[in-house]
């Protein structure tokens, strides 16, 4: 049996980041032969072709978000992500096309009405480590930094920036295992997570550096005013006032790693070039991208 430390890394892609990036950066004048916008699908396909070329032959799995308002987090906090408008039909259609492309390329892909892409990635990461594989999480989302264990990395693909666990701590001022508490304190406007009003990233990091975790902060609130931190005197009152929000926000920010979902394939499959050709023809993709996808899937 191959020693676990020699097994290849598993690349786990937070797909929505790259679909949305293409949707906003490529004009919707790009269409299929049937006249339907294909800009997001085209941009995602180009991203995927390049990533698969760079990561060959290591296994890749792709997680998608299925809904903005059906996550279990909406049961905890109905306003979760309520600040985001529903995806237009043209974009929803293209998400389905992106998932179809992943299957044509022989990649594990998944979405779930109750679990978000982050949750699928969290569980896949735990499954990969148990199988002896290190993990590379492909995303620009700081939430997923909480999943970076020893030997893992976070890859901001667009910026080609890599963070290991030490890099996460250097960038955010907290360890990966403290990221959920960090977000619980400062909140997250993107996901409409409230946090503690008036607590920003510097204060959140300073609190966790001193107390280590959220519950220790609330157990030792009397120590807060004496911290060498600007605004420390008023910080205790802010924490007392929003303690319930902070604990709820931690529930929203924490990514589970033990869902009952199938693990991704630990070996990359070879794609069928005929399926790729048919897909590209239906999408109206040119010969250049078609060939890149065929080569990436080979």
N, C-alpha and C positions, 0 to 999 in steps of 0.2 A: 504494500500500500504506500502511496506517495505521502511523505511527511507533511503534516498540515502546514508548516511554515513555508513550504515550497509551492503550495497551491496558489493558483492565480487570483488576483483581486477580482471581485464582482463589482461591476459598475451599476449603480442604481440611479436612474434618471428621474428627476422631478420634472415631468414633461410639461406641465402647464406653464412654467416659467418661460420655456422656449417657444411654445405655441403663441402665447400672448406677445412675446417679443416680436415674433414675425408678423402677427396681426397688426401691431401698431407701427411697425417700421416699413412694411412693404405695402404699396398702394393696392386697394381692393379692385383696381382696374385689371389686375391679373386674374384671369378666369379660366374655367375648364372649357372644353369645346361646347358644352351645353350652356355656357354663359353664366355659370355660378362662380362666385369669388373663390379663389384658391390660394390667396396670398399666404395665409397662415400655414396651410398644408405644404406649400412650396418651401417656405422658410424653415419649417420643422424638418422636412425631408433633406434639405441641404445641410442643416445642422447635424442630423443623424448620420448622413453619409460621411461627413468629415469625422465625427466622433468614432464611428465604427472603424474607419480606416486607421485612426490613431490608437485604438484600443485592441485591435485584432491581435490574437484570437481570443481574448479574455471574454468571459460571459457578461452579458448586459441584460438588465431588466428595466422596464419602463412603467412608471406609475402615473395614472391620470386622476384628476378630480372629476367626479361625476355630477355633483350638484353643489350649489352655494348654500342651500338651506335645509338639507336633509341629514347633515352630519349629527352624530350623537352630541357634539358640542352645542348644537342649537337647543337641545333638551336642557343643557346646563344653563345656557344663557341665550335666550331667543334673539338678542340683538347681535349675536356673533355673525360677523361679515354682512350685517344688514346694510352697511354703508355702500356695498357694491351693487351696481345695477345687474339685472339678469343678463346673461350672455345672449346676444342677438342670434337669431336662427342661423345666419350665415356662418357664425363662429362655431355654434354647436355642431353644425354639419361638418365643419372642418376638423373638429376634435375627433369625430367618428372616423374621418378619413385618415387622421394621424395614427389612430389605433390600428386601423386596417393595414397601414404601411408597416407598422411594427410586426404584425403577424406575418405579412408577406416576407419580411426579412428574417423570419424565424426567431424573433425575440419574445421573451416572456413579457406580456403587458397585462395590466389589470387596472380596474376602477371598481368602486364599490359605493352604493348609495349612502351607507352609514359611516364608512371609514374614508378619510381623506388620503390623498397621495402620500402625505407625510407619514400617516399611520401604516400604510402598506410598506413604505420604505423602512420604517422603524422595525417592523417585524421581519422583513426580508434580511435586514442587516444582522439581526440577532440569529436568524437561521443560518446565514452565511458564515458567521463566526463559529457557530457550533459545528459546521461542516469543515472548518479549518481555513476558510477564505478571509483575507482582509477585505475591507469594503472601501469603495470610492463613491461618495455621494455627489452627484452632478446637479448643482443647484446654485442659485444666488440668494436663497432664503436662509436668513440667520437662524430661524427656528430649528433647522435640521442640524445645526452645529452641536446640539445636545446629544446627537447619536455618535459622535466621533470618539471611538475608543482607541486604545493604544494600537498602532499599526494601521489605523484607518486614516482617510483623508477626505476633506471637503474640496470639491473642484468647482470653482466659479469659471465655467467654461468660456463665457463671453470675454472675461478679463484674463483668462488663462492664469488664474490665481489659485494656488493650492494651500490648504491649511491642514496641518495635523493637530493633535490635541494641544500641543504647546503653542501653535499658531493661533488657535481659537482663543486661548487665554491671553496671548499678546494683543490680539485685535479687540477683544471685548472686555478684558480685565477680569474675566471669570473663567473657571474651568468648564469643559463641556457639560459635566453633570450638574452645573449650576445655571445653565442657560434658561431652563424653564422657570426657575425662581427669579432670574434676572428679568425675564419678560413679564413675570407676574408683578414685579415691582414697578416697572416703568411703562407697562402696557404696550400695545401694538396697534397703532392707528390703521394700518393696512387691513388687519383682521377685526378691527373694532373691539379689541380687548382693552378693558378700562384701566387695569393696573391701579397704582396709587397716584392720585392727582398731585402734581407738583414734584414728582420724583422722575428724574431723567437718567440717562445711562451712566453718568459719572457717579451720582448718588447711589444708584442701584448696585454698581460694581463695588463701591466703597463699603456699603453695608454687607455685601456677601463676602468680601475679603476679610472683614472683621468678624462676622457672626457665622459664616459658612453656609447657612441655609435660612429659608423663610421662617420656619417655626422657631429657630433659635433667636431670630430678630424679635419676634413677638413675645418670646419668653423673657427677653432681657431688654425690654424697651427703655428701662431706666438708664441704660448705658448710652443710648443714642445721642442725647444732648452733649455728651463729653467727647464725641468723636471729632477728630481734626478734619472737619468737613464743613464747607460753607453752607450755612442755613441749618446746621445740626440741631439748633434749639427748637426750630419749628418743625423739624422732621418727625419728631416723636408724635406730635399731634396729627400730622398727616397720616402716619402709619396707623395710629389708633382709629382715626376716622374711617379709613378705607381698608381696614383689616379684612372685612368680608369680601370686598372686591379683589384684594390681593390673592386670597385663597381660591376664590372662584377663577381668577385669571390664571393661576397655576394649573388648575384642572384643564383649562382651555389650551394652555401652552405646552403641557406635557404630552409627549408622543409615546403611545404605547408600543411595546415590543413583543407582545405575546398574543396577537390576534390569531384566530383559527383560519389562516389563509395558506394556500399551497405555496411552498418555496419556489423560487425561480429555478430555472435550469442551471446547473453548475458547469455545463459545457455549451458553448455557442453552437447553435444549429446553422447549417448551410442553407441559404435561401434558394428558392427556385427562381431562376432568371426569367422564366416565362411569366410567372406571377408579377414580377417587378415590371416587366415590359408592358403587360396588360394594365397594370395600375397606372404607370406613367402615361400611357396612351389615353386612358380615361380622364386623367387629371390635366392632360395637355402639357406635361413636362417635356422639355427639350431633350435632345440626345445626350447633351453633356451631363445633366443631372441623372438621367436614366443610366448612363454608363457608370457613373460614380456609385449609384445605389447597387448596381449589379456587382461591381468590384467589392464594395463594402460588405455585401452579403455572402460573398463567395468564400 
